[in-house]
Structure formats: C-alpha cells, structure tokens
Amino acid sequence: MAEYRNIFELQEKQALGDADTERKRAIYETMSPRGKRFVDKLGFDAWDPFQEPKDPLDIRTDVTRRTTQQLVRLFLQSRNGPVDNAYSQGVLDCALGLVNKDEKFRGVYEFCLWYNELLRSEGYLDHS
C-alpha cells in the first residue's frame, strides 16, 4: 500500500539562503511588537515570511491536476444508473478531503484500498 501514500505527502520546506535569512531578519525587525510576539511564539526558525498563499478552493487540484468538481463529475459519470444525494455528498466530501490532503480522508482512502484487497483475497470479489 506504500505506493498510494505519495498522493498525501506534503511538500518539504526548502532551506533559506543567506540573502533570504537577512531579508527575514529585516522583516522581523520592522514588525510591530504584536507581530514580533507572534513570531516569537511560533519560533523564528519555523516562521516563514515568504510562504506562498494557499490557492482558493476552486482551483486547488490533486496529483492528477483535477479540481474537486472535475473528480466528482468524472466519478459520478462512471457509475451505472442514478445516485442519491447522500451518495453524491459522500463523493464530494471524499474528493475535497483528498484534494486538501486531509488526514481523515487519507485513512478512509487507505481503509477502502485495504478492504477491497481483503474482499478479493477472500473470494468475495472477482480477481479481474
């Protein structure tokens, strides 16, 4: 199951160069006392003043570069027959959780993979 985990891993922070460290220190020195208290509580080394803003929800994508809406539409179109609102809401919740890398849905995803394999190995599902 390790091959599936990479879709949830977060990007690692890159180390700052000397010029960026100096800029970071200069930014800190010009901050208000309240801002400095926030940085001190967080820890100067952990503070990232150059952090990119998060994408708005409507343009966040998964590893396949599909939005939540695209994933939901593709999945629901692949189903045979109509689905009810609760089913559609569950699909939407999962798609949002996966795109946002929510650990709750990582557990749901990995459990479903494990359960599918269990059903196959015990003969409840075809091996095709």
Secondary structure, DSSP 8 states (H G I E B T S, - for coil): -GGGGGGT---------HHHHHHHHHHHHTS-HHHHHHHHHH-TTT--TT------GGG-B-TTS-BHHHHHHHHHHHSSS---HHHHHHHHHHHHHHHTT-HHHHHHHHHHHHHHHHHHHTTSS---
